Amino acid sequence: MQHGKRLAVVTVGLGTFAVAATSGTALAQQQGRDLVEQAAEAMGGLERLQGLDNFVLTGFGQYLNQEGGANPSPHPHAPSKWQAANATERSFDLANGRAVNRDRRGFLFPFAIERGHSWTETIALQTGVAMLDHPLTAVLEALDPETEFGAVHAEDGLTVVEFTTEGGDTLWIAIDPATDLPAWVRWISGSTTLGDVTNTAWFTGYLPFDGIRLPVGLTHSIDWRDTTVGSFHVDSYRIDVDDIGPLPEQASPPGFGGQDAEAVATPIAEGVWDVRYGNNGGAVIEFDDHLTMFEAYANEAATFARIDLANTLVPGKEVTEVIVSHHHFDHSGGVRAAVARGLTIIAHRGNEGIFREMTSRPAPNFPDALALNPQPLKFVPVDEHLLLEDETMRVDVYHAIGHLHMTNAVFAYVPEHRIFLEGDFTTYNWDWHWWGGAYLDSVERYGLDPAINIPVHGIVTTFDETIAAIEEQVERARAFCASNVASGIYMAGCPAKYSRGASDRVN
Ligand SMILES: [Zn+2]
Protein backbone atom coordinates (compact mmCIF):
# COMPACT_ATOMS: atom_id res chain seq x y z
CA MET A 1 0.00 0.00 0.00
CA GLN A 2 1.47 3.33 -1.06
CA HIS A 3 -1.25 5.54 0.28
CA GLY A 4 -0.26 9.10 1.05
CA LYS A 5 2.50 9.48 -1.52
CA ARG A 6 1.15 12.96 -2.16
CA LEU A 7 -0.74 15.32 0.04
CA ALA A 8 -3.65 16.35 -2.11
CA VAL A 9 -4.90 19.87 -1.53
CA VAL A 10 -7.72 21.10 -3.70
CA THR A 11 -9.03 24.62 -4.08
CA VAL A 12 -12.67 24.88 -5.04
CA GLY A 13 -14.21 28.29 -5.61
CA LEU A 14 -13.07 30.63 -2.89
CA GLY A 15 -12.33 28.11 -0.19
CA THR A 16 -9.59 25.59 0.33
CA PHE A 17 -10.47 22.49 2.24
CA ALA A 18 -8.05 20.00 3.65
CA VAL A 19 -9.11 16.65 2.35
CA ALA A 20 -7.66 14.49 5.06
CA ALA A 21 -10.12 15.40 7.82
CA THR A 22 -11.87 12.07 8.26
CA SER A 23 -9.91 9.94 5.79
CA GLY A 24 -8.50 6.72 7.10
CA THR A 25 -11.16 6.29 9.73
CA ALA A 26 -13.22 3.12 9.57
CA LEU A 27 -16.36 5.21 9.26
CA ALA A 28 -15.03 7.12 6.25
CA GLN A 29 -13.90 3.86 4.64
CA GLN A 30 -17.33 2.33 5.02
CA GLN A 31 -19.27 5.45 4.06
CA GLY A 32 -17.20 5.99 0.91
CA ARG A 33 -17.37 2.36 -0.14
CA ASP A 34 -21.15 2.20 0.44
CA LEU A 35 -21.74 5.28 -1.72
CA VAL A 36 -19.61 4.02 -4.61
CA GLU A 37 -21.21 0.56 -4.35
CA GLN A 38 -24.61 2.25 -4.69
CA ALA A 39 -23.31 3.98 -7.82
CA ALA A 40 -22.16 0.60 -9.17
CA GLU A 41 -25.63 -0.83 -8.51
CA ALA A 42 -27.24 2.10 -10.33
CA MET A 43 -24.95 1.61 -13.31
CA GLY A 44 -25.77 -2.07 -13.74
CA GLY A 45 -24.76 -4.03 -10.67
CA LEU A 46 -21.47 -4.39 -8.83
CA GLU A 47 -20.89 -7.99 -9.91
CA ARG A 48 -21.67 -7.23 -13.53
CA LEU A 49 -19.25 -4.28 -13.60
CA GLN A 50 -16.49 -6.16 -11.83
CA GLY A 51 -16.85 -9.08 -14.26
CA LEU A 52 -16.19 -6.94 -17.35
CA ASP A 53 -13.03 -7.50 -19.38
CA ASN A 54 -13.27 -4.44 -21.57
CA PHE A 55 -15.46 -1.85 -23.21
CA VAL A 56 -15.05 0.34 -26.26
CA LEU A 57 -16.58 3.73 -26.90
CA THR A 58 -16.60 5.65 -30.17
CA GLY A 59 -17.55 9.20 -31.02
CA PHE A 60 -16.24 12.64 -31.81
CA GLY A 61 -15.20 15.70 -29.89
CA GLN A 62 -13.33 18.95 -29.74
CA TYR A 63 -10.33 19.82 -27.60
CA LEU A 64 -9.16 23.28 -26.67
CA ASN A 65 -5.69 23.99 -27.98
CA GLN A 66 -3.15 24.45 -25.15
CA GLU A 67 -6.03 24.38 -22.65
CA GLY A 68 -6.98 27.91 -23.68
CA GLY A 69 -3.41 29.21 -23.69
CA ALA A 70 -3.23 29.50 -27.47
CA ASN A 71 -6.00 31.99 -28.07
CA PRO A 72 -5.15 35.02 -30.22
CA SER A 73 -5.21 37.30 -27.18
CA PRO A 74 -4.68 36.58 -23.47
CA HIS A 75 -8.04 38.11 -22.56
CA PRO A 76 -10.36 35.68 -20.68
CA HIS A 77 -13.06 36.30 -23.29
CA ALA A 78 -10.85 36.00 -26.37
CA PRO A 79 -12.12 33.58 -29.04
CA SER A 80 -10.93 30.01 -28.48
CA LYS A 81 -8.92 27.70 -30.71
CA TRP A 82 -10.31 24.18 -30.95
CA GLN A 83 -9.12 21.01 -32.56
CA ALA A 84 -11.62 18.49 -33.84
CA ALA A 85 -11.13 14.84 -32.91
CA ASN A 86 -13.13 12.60 -35.21
CA ALA A 87 -13.29 8.84 -35.76
CA THR A 88 -12.46 8.37 -32.10
CA GLU A 89 -12.24 4.88 -30.68
CA ARG A 90 -11.31 4.50 -27.03
CA SER A 91 -10.75 0.94 -25.84
CA PHE A 92 -10.64 0.24 -22.11
CA ASP A 93 -8.73 -2.95 -21.34
CA LEU A 94 -10.06 -3.31 -17.80
CA ALA A 95 -8.42 -6.66 -17.23
CA ASN A 96 -4.97 -5.09 -17.76
CA GLY A 97 -5.58 -1.61 -16.35
CA ARG A 98 -4.98 0.37 -19.53
CA ALA A 99 -6.82 2.15 -22.28
CA VAL A 100 -5.96 3.36 -25.75
CA ASN A 101 -7.49 6.38 -27.43
CA ARG A 102 -7.27 6.63 -31.20
CA ASP A 103 -8.62 9.58 -33.14
CA ARG A 104 -8.05 11.80 -36.16
CA ARG A 105 -7.29 15.39 -35.28
CA GLY A 106 -7.75 18.47 -37.38
CA PHE A 107 -7.28 22.03 -36.13
CA LEU A 108 -10.27 24.32 -36.55
CA PHE A 109 -7.93 27.31 -36.86
CA PRO A 110 -5.10 27.96 -39.31
CA PHE A 111 -1.82 26.37 -38.24
CA ALA A 112 1.67 26.64 -39.73
CA ILE A 113 2.50 22.93 -39.79
CA GLU A 114 0.78 20.40 -42.03
CA ARG A 115 0.32 17.93 -39.17
CA GLY A 116 -2.31 20.27 -37.69
CA HIS A 117 -4.56 19.85 -40.71
CA SER A 118 -3.74 16.40 -42.06
CA TRP A 119 -6.07 14.30 -39.86
CA THR A 120 -3.22 11.94 -39.05
CA GLU A 121 -4.04 9.33 -36.44
CA THR A 122 -3.30 10.19 -32.82
CA ILE A 123 -2.75 7.18 -30.57
CA ALA A 124 -2.50 7.63 -26.81
CA LEU A 125 -1.93 4.86 -24.30
CA GLN A 126 -3.54 5.70 -20.99
CA THR A 127 -2.87 4.16 -17.60
CA GLY A 128 -3.46 5.28 -14.01
CA VAL A 129 -5.33 8.55 -13.56
CA ALA A 130 -5.41 9.12 -17.34
CA MET A 131 -8.03 6.39 -17.72
CA LEU A 132 -10.18 7.37 -14.71
CA ASP A 133 -12.03 10.20 -16.47
CA HIS A 134 -14.93 7.82 -17.10
CA PRO A 135 -17.46 6.67 -14.47
CA LEU A 136 -17.01 2.97 -15.19
CA THR A 137 -13.23 2.97 -14.69
CA ALA A 138 -13.49 5.42 -11.78
CA VAL A 139 -16.08 3.32 -9.93
CA LEU A 140 -14.10 0.11 -10.49
CA GLU A 141 -10.88 1.76 -9.32
CA ALA A 142 -12.60 3.22 -6.25
CA LEU A 143 -13.85 -0.26 -5.35
CA ASP A 144 -10.44 -1.88 -5.81
CA PRO A 145 -9.47 -3.56 -2.52
CA GLU A 146 -6.25 -1.48 -2.36
CA THR A 147 -8.10 1.84 -2.66
CA GLU A 148 -8.47 3.94 0.46
CA PHE A 149 -11.47 6.20 0.98
CA GLY A 150 -11.22 9.68 2.41
CA ALA A 151 -13.75 12.24 3.52
CA VAL A 152 -17.25 12.53 2.09
CA HIS A 153 -18.66 16.00 1.50
CA ALA A 154 -21.58 17.68 -0.25
CA GLU A 155 -21.12 20.01 -3.20
CA ASP A 156 -23.90 21.61 -5.26
CA GLY A 157 -26.38 18.93 -4.25
CA LEU A 158 -23.99 16.07 -5.08
CA THR A 159 -22.30 13.67 -2.68
CA VAL A 160 -18.55 13.74 -3.19
CA VAL A 161 -16.37 10.79 -2.16
CA GLU A 162 -12.61 11.10 -1.96
CA PHE A 163 -10.49 8.07 -2.74
CA THR A 164 -6.78 7.36 -3.07
CA THR A 165 -5.60 4.66 -5.44
CA GLU A 166 -2.95 2.05 -4.76
CA GLY A 167 -0.59 4.19 -6.86
CA GLY A 168 -1.07 7.13 -4.47
CA ASP A 169 -3.30 9.33 -6.64
CA THR A 170 -6.19 11.05 -4.89
CA LEU A 171 -9.43 11.59 -6.81
CA TRP A 172 -12.98 12.64 -6.00
CA ILE A 173 -16.12 11.11 -7.43
CA ALA A 174 -19.42 13.03 -7.22
CA ILE A 175 -22.61 11.00 -7.05
CA ASP A 176 -26.08 12.36 -7.80
CA PRO A 177 -28.27 11.34 -4.83
CA ALA A 178 -31.37 11.35 -7.05
CA THR A 179 -30.06 8.65 -9.41
CA ASP A 180 -26.97 7.31 -7.62
CA LEU A 181 -25.12 7.83 -10.92
CA PRO A 182 -21.66 9.46 -11.00
CA ALA A 183 -21.85 13.11 -12.07
CA TRP A 184 -18.15 13.82 -12.28
CA VAL A 185 -14.64 12.70 -11.33
CA ARG A 186 -12.00 15.19 -10.21
CA TRP A 187 -8.23 14.95 -10.01
CA ILE A 188 -5.22 17.23 -9.78
CA SER A 189 -2.44 17.43 -12.34
CA GLY A 190 0.72 19.48 -12.65
CA SER A 191 1.21 22.11 -15.36
CA THR A 192 4.25 24.01 -16.57
CA THR A 193 2.27 27.20 -17.06
CA LEU A 194 -0.48 26.96 -14.45
CA GLY A 195 0.99 25.12 -11.46
CA ASP A 196 -1.47 22.60 -10.03
CA VAL A 197 -4.60 22.22 -12.12
CA THR A 198 -7.86 20.79 -10.77
CA ASN A 199 -9.54 18.77 -13.52
CA THR A 200 -13.18 17.75 -13.56
CA ALA A 201 -14.58 15.19 -16.03
CA TRP A 202 -18.36 15.59 -16.28
CA PHE A 203 -20.70 12.72 -17.19
CA THR A 204 -24.08 13.53 -18.72
CA GLY A 205 -26.84 11.82 -20.65
CA TYR A 206 -26.76 8.30 -19.20
CA LEU A 207 -28.33 5.58 -21.38
CA PRO A 208 -28.34 1.79 -20.95
CA PHE A 209 -25.97 -0.23 -23.14
CA ASP A 210 -26.24 -4.01 -22.70
CA GLY A 211 -27.82 -3.35 -19.34
CA ILE A 212 -25.09 -0.96 -18.15
CA ARG A 213 -25.87 2.73 -17.71
CA LEU A 214 -23.17 4.85 -19.31
CA PRO A 215 -22.89 8.58 -20.13
CA VAL A 216 -22.89 9.69 -23.75
CA GLY A 217 -21.69 13.20 -22.88
CA LEU A 218 -18.11 13.55 -21.60
CA THR A 219 -16.67 16.99 -20.96
CA HIS A 220 -13.51 18.07 -19.20
CA SER A 221 -13.03 21.38 -17.42
CA ILE A 222 -10.14 22.89 -15.49
CA ASP A 223 -10.10 25.34 -12.62
CA TRP A 224 -8.12 27.96 -14.55
CA ARG A 225 -10.79 30.44 -15.67
CA ASP A 226 -13.30 27.57 -15.28
CA THR A 227 -12.42 26.53 -18.83
CA THR A 228 -14.02 23.64 -20.72
CA VAL A 229 -11.04 22.06 -22.44
CA GLY A 230 -12.69 18.96 -23.91
CA SER A 231 -16.16 18.20 -25.19
CA PHE A 232 -16.90 14.68 -26.37
CA HIS A 233 -19.96 13.02 -27.86
CA VAL A 234 -20.10 9.23 -27.49
CA ASP A 235 -21.91 7.67 -30.47
CA SER A 236 -21.61 4.01 -29.45
CA TYR A 237 -20.57 1.74 -26.60
CA ARG A 238 -19.62 -1.90 -27.02
CA ILE A 239 -19.25 -4.05 -23.92
CA ASP A 240 -16.86 -7.00 -23.70
CA VAL A 241 -15.79 -7.17 -27.32
CA ASP A 242 -13.97 -10.32 -28.44
CA ASP A 243 -10.91 -8.57 -29.82
CA ILE A 244 -9.96 -5.23 -28.34
CA GLY A 245 -7.23 -4.82 -30.99
CA PRO A 246 -3.52 -4.07 -30.59
CA LEU A 247 -2.48 -1.68 -27.84
CA PRO A 248 0.59 0.55 -28.24
CA GLU A 249 3.58 0.02 -25.98
CA GLN A 250 4.31 3.67 -25.32
CA ALA A 251 2.32 6.45 -23.73
CA SER A 252 1.85 9.77 -25.58
CA PRO A 253 4.91 11.69 -26.77
CA PRO A 254 6.21 14.61 -24.69
CA GLY A 255 4.93 18.16 -25.18
CA PHE A 256 6.74 21.29 -26.31
CA GLY A 257 10.45 21.48 -26.46
CA GLY A 258 11.19 17.76 -26.45
CA GLN A 259 13.18 16.14 -23.71
CA ASP A 260 16.76 16.04 -22.60
CA ALA A 261 18.14 18.55 -25.06
CA GLU A 262 21.25 20.55 -24.24
CA ALA A 263 21.43 24.30 -24.44
CA VAL A 264 23.85 25.56 -27.10
CA ALA A 265 25.12 29.13 -27.42
CA THR A 266 26.23 30.55 -30.78
CA PRO A 267 27.78 34.02 -31.03
CA ILE A 268 25.90 36.12 -33.61
CA ALA A 269 27.43 39.56 -33.12
CA GLU A 270 29.35 41.45 -30.45
CA GLY A 271 27.23 41.04 -27.28
CA VAL A 272 24.55 38.92 -28.99
CA TRP A 273 24.27 35.13 -28.80
CA ASP A 274 21.69 32.67 -30.02
CA VAL A 275 21.01 30.34 -27.07
CA ARG A 276 18.91 27.37 -28.09
CA TYR A 277 17.55 24.28 -26.35
CA GLY A 278 16.78 21.73 -29.03
CA ASN A 279 15.06 23.58 -31.88
CA ASN A 280 13.81 26.45 -29.77
CA GLY A 281 15.34 29.40 -28.01
CA GLY A 282 16.32 32.94 -28.88
CA ALA A 283 18.86 35.64 -28.29
CA VAL A 284 20.81 36.58 -25.19
CA ILE A 285 22.02 40.18 -25.23
CA GLU A 286 24.79 41.69 -23.16
CA PHE A 287 24.31 45.05 -21.46
CA ASP A 288 26.80 46.88 -19.26
CA ASP A 289 25.87 45.08 -16.05
CA HIS A 290 23.44 42.30 -17.01
CA LEU A 291 22.13 40.00 -19.74
CA THR A 292 18.67 40.09 -21.31
CA MET A 293 17.18 36.88 -22.71
CA PHE A 294 14.55 36.57 -25.42
CA GLU A 295 11.72 34.12 -24.63
CA ALA A 296 11.18 31.70 -21.74
CA TYR A 297 10.14 28.89 -24.03
CA ALA A 298 8.65 25.45 -23.39
CA ASN A 299 9.11 24.67 -19.71
CA GLU A 300 11.30 24.90 -16.64
CA ALA A 301 14.02 22.54 -17.88
CA ALA A 302 14.45 24.35 -21.21
CA THR A 303 14.38 27.79 -19.59
CA PHE A 304 16.80 26.95 -16.79
CA ALA A 305 19.17 25.30 -19.29
CA ARG A 306 19.24 28.49 -21.39
CA ILE A 307 19.60 30.82 -18.40
CA ASP A 308 22.36 28.69 -16.87
CA LEU A 309 24.32 28.60 -20.11
CA ALA A 310 23.78 32.33 -20.70
CA ASN A 311 25.17 33.06 -17.23
CA THR A 312 28.49 31.50 -18.28
CA LEU A 313 28.92 33.66 -21.41
CA VAL A 314 30.34 36.80 -19.79
CA PRO A 315 32.14 36.61 -16.44
CA GLY A 316 30.22 38.50 -13.79
CA LYS A 317 27.06 39.06 -15.86
CA GLU A 318 23.80 37.24 -15.35
CA VAL A 319 20.40 37.17 -17.00
CA THR A 320 18.13 39.55 -15.08
CA GLU A 321 15.21 39.93 -17.49
CA VAL A 322 13.35 38.06 -20.19
CA ILE A 323 11.46 39.49 -23.14
CA VAL A 324 8.46 37.20 -23.72
CA SER A 325 7.15 37.48 -27.28
CA HIS A 326 3.55 36.45 -26.54
CA HIS A 327 1.46 34.51 -24.05
CA HIS A 328 0.89 31.22 -25.92
CA PHE A 329 1.59 28.46 -23.45
CA ASP A 330 4.53 27.05 -25.41
CA HIS A 331 6.14 30.51 -25.57
CA SER A 332 5.36 31.28 -21.91
CA GLY A 333 6.08 27.76 -20.63
CA GLY A 334 9.15 29.04 -18.79
CA VAL A 335 7.61 32.17 -17.26
CA ARG A 336 7.03 30.49 -13.88
CA ALA A 337 10.63 29.27 -13.96
CA ALA A 338 12.00 32.72 -14.88
CA VAL A 339 9.98 34.35 -12.08
CA ALA A 340 11.28 31.72 -9.63
CA ARG A 341 14.79 32.94 -10.50
CA GLY A 342 13.72 36.52 -9.79
CA LEU A 343 13.89 37.64 -13.44
CA THR A 344 11.83 40.59 -14.69
CA ILE A 345 9.34 39.76 -17.45
CA ILE A 346 9.08 42.23 -20.34
CA ALA A 347 6.06 41.73 -22.57
CA HIS A 348 3.17 43.51 -24.22
CA ARG A 349 0.94 45.16 -21.62
CA GLY A 350 -2.01 42.92 -22.49
CA ASN A 351 -0.17 39.95 -20.97
CA GLU A 352 0.22 41.30 -17.46
CA GLY A 353 -3.09 39.82 -16.30
CA ILE A 354 -2.51 36.33 -17.64
CA PHE A 355 1.10 36.26 -16.39
CA ARG A 356 -0.12 37.28 -12.92
CA GLU A 357 -2.66 34.45 -13.05
CA MET A 358 -0.02 31.97 -14.16
CA THR A 359 2.60 32.95 -11.59
CA SER A 360 0.24 33.25 -8.61
CA ARG A 361 -1.26 29.76 -8.89
CA PRO A 362 0.02 27.37 -6.22
CA ALA A 363 1.46 23.93 -6.90
CA PRO A 364 1.49 22.03 -3.59
CA ASN A 365 0.89 18.64 -5.23
CA PHE A 366 3.28 18.99 -8.17
CA PRO A 367 5.75 21.60 -6.90
CA ASP A 368 7.84 23.37 -9.54
CA ALA A 369 10.65 25.86 -8.94
CA LEU A 370 8.18 28.68 -8.35
CA ALA A 371 6.21 26.66 -5.81
CA LEU A 372 9.45 25.82 -3.99
CA ASN A 373 10.71 29.40 -4.15
CA PRO A 374 7.68 31.72 -4.45
CA GLN A 375 8.52 35.11 -5.99
CA PRO A 376 6.32 37.99 -7.06
CA LEU A 377 5.96 38.73 -10.77
CA LYS A 378 8.07 41.72 -11.82
CA PHE A 379 6.45 42.90 -15.05
CA VAL A 380 7.54 45.65 -17.42
CA PRO A 381 4.79 46.42 -19.94
CA VAL A 382 5.35 47.38 -23.54
CA ASP A 383 2.77 49.50 -25.33
CA GLU A 384 4.02 50.60 -28.78
CA HIS A 385 7.71 50.71 -27.96
CA LEU A 386 10.08 50.14 -25.05
CA LEU A 387 13.72 51.18 -25.21
CA LEU A 388 16.28 49.10 -23.32
CA GLU A 389 19.50 51.05 -23.42
CA ASP A 390 22.73 51.70 -21.56
CA GLU A 391 26.18 52.87 -22.67
CA THR A 392 27.03 49.56 -24.33
CA MET A 393 23.83 48.23 -25.89
CA ARG A 394 20.49 49.33 -27.29
CA VAL A 395 17.50 47.04 -27.82
CA ASP A 396 14.13 48.28 -29.02
CA VAL A 397 11.07 46.25 -28.08
CA TYR A 398 8.04 46.87 -30.31
CA HIS A 399 4.41 45.79 -30.43
CA ALA A 400 4.05 43.34 -33.33
CA ILE A 401 1.44 44.34 -35.87
CA GLY A 402 -0.37 42.47 -38.61
CA HIS A 403 0.00 39.08 -36.87
CA LEU A 404 -3.50 37.88 -36.10
CA HIS A 405 -2.13 34.66 -34.56
CA MET A 406 -1.03 36.77 -31.57
CA THR A 407 -2.42 40.23 -30.97
CA ASN A 408 -0.51 41.16 -27.81
CA ALA A 409 2.94 40.25 -29.07
CA VAL A 410 6.28 41.98 -29.13
CA PHE A 411 9.47 41.54 -31.12
CA ALA A 412 12.84 43.15 -30.48
CA TYR A 413 15.49 44.81 -32.61
CA VAL A 414 19.18 45.41 -32.05
CA PRO A 415 19.89 48.41 -34.32
CA GLU A 416 23.68 48.34 -34.00
CA HIS A 417 23.83 44.85 -35.53
CA ARG A 418 20.51 44.99 -37.47
CA ILE A 419 19.25 41.89 -35.69
CA PHE A 420 15.53 41.10 -35.49
CA LEU A 421 14.36 38.91 -32.58
CA GLU A 422 11.00 37.24 -32.97
CA GLY A 423 8.69 34.43 -31.92
CA ASP A 424 6.23 33.00 -34.48
CA PHE A 425 6.90 35.59 -37.20
CA THR A 426 8.22 32.68 -39.22
CA THR A 427 10.33 29.56 -39.07
CA TYR A 428 12.49 28.42 -41.97
CA ASN A 429 10.74 25.06 -42.31
CA TRP A 430 7.11 25.94 -41.65
CA ASP A 431 4.77 24.42 -44.20
CA TRP A 432 2.37 27.34 -44.38
CA HIS A 433 2.09 30.95 -43.29
CA TRP A 434 -1.28 32.56 -42.72
CA TRP A 435 -0.13 36.06 -41.71
CA GLY A 436 3.15 36.34 -43.59
CA GLY A 437 2.76 40.09 -44.00
CA ALA A 438 3.36 40.75 -40.32
CA TYR A 439 7.15 40.69 -40.66
CA LEU A 440 7.50 43.39 -43.32
CA ASP A 441 4.50 45.33 -41.98
CA SER A 442 6.25 45.56 -38.59
CA VAL A 443 9.65 46.37 -40.15
CA GLU A 444 8.11 49.18 -42.20
CA ARG A 445 5.97 50.61 -39.45
CA TYR A 446 8.96 51.10 -37.16
CA GLY A 447 11.45 52.02 -39.91
CA LEU A 448 13.84 49.10 -39.28
CA ASP A 449 16.50 47.63 -41.53
CA PRO A 450 17.16 44.09 -40.37
CA ALA A 451 19.95 41.91 -41.74
CA ILE A 452 19.72 38.88 -39.44
CA ASN A 453 16.73 37.08 -37.93
CA ILE A 454 16.91 35.17 -34.64
CA PRO A 455 13.64 33.25 -34.28
CA VAL A 456 12.30 31.31 -31.32
CA HIS A 457 11.66 28.27 -33.52
CA GLY A 458 14.29 26.91 -35.88
CA ILE A 459 17.57 28.49 -36.93
CA VAL A 460 19.17 31.89 -37.37
CA THR A 461 18.71 33.13 -40.96
CA THR A 462 19.52 36.24 -42.93
CA PHE A 463 16.76 38.76 -43.51
CA ASP A 464 16.58 37.82 -47.21
CA GLU A 465 16.29 34.11 -46.39
CA THR A 466 13.58 34.92 -43.87
CA ILE A 467 11.44 36.88 -46.34
CA ALA A 468 11.96 34.24 -49.05
CA ALA A 469 10.78 31.54 -46.62
CA ILE A 470 7.68 33.57 -45.76
CA GLU A 471 6.83 34.13 -49.45
CA GLU A 472 7.12 30.40 -50.09
CA GLN A 473 5.00 29.55 -47.03
CA VAL A 474 2.28 31.97 -48.14
CA GLU A 475 2.25 30.45 -51.64
CA ARG A 476 2.01 26.95 -50.19
CA ALA A 477 -0.84 28.01 -47.87
CA ARG A 478 -2.69 29.36 -50.90
CA ALA A 479 -2.15 26.12 -52.83
CA PHE A 480 -3.41 24.16 -49.81
CA CYS A 481 -6.53 26.33 -49.68
CA ALA A 482 -7.11 25.94 -53.42
CA SER A 483 -6.84 22.15 -53.30
CA ASN A 484 -9.30 22.05 -50.40
CA VAL A 485 -11.78 24.29 -52.19
CA ALA A 486 -11.50 22.00 -55.23
CA SER A 487 -12.75 19.20 -52.93
CA GLY A 488 -15.50 21.38 -51.52
CA ILE A 489 -13.72 21.93 -48.19
CA TYR A 490 -13.47 25.42 -46.72
CA MET A 491 -10.68 25.42 -44.13
CA ALA A 492 -10.37 28.01 -41.38
CA GLY A 493 -7.97 30.73 -42.48
CA CYS A 494 -8.54 30.20 -46.21
CA PRO A 495 -7.84 31.97 -48.41
CA ALA A 496 -4.47 32.72 -46.76
CA LYS A 497 -4.04 36.41 -46.11
CA TYR A 498 -0.91 38.27 -47.21
CA SER A 499 -0.67 42.01 -46.96
CA ARG A 500 2.45 42.36 -49.10
CA GLY A 501 3.35 42.87 -52.74
CA ALA A 502 2.70 40.68 -55.75
CA SER A 503 1.35 37.78 -53.75
CA ASP A 504 -1.44 39.95 -52.43
CA ARG A 505 -4.33 38.41 -54.29
CA VAL A 506 -7.28 36.38 -53.20
CA ASN A 507 -7.66 32.77 -54.33
ZN1 LIG B 1 5.41 29.39 -31.61
Residues whose N, C-alpha, C, O or C-beta is under 5 A from the ligand:
A	BS01	ZN	D424
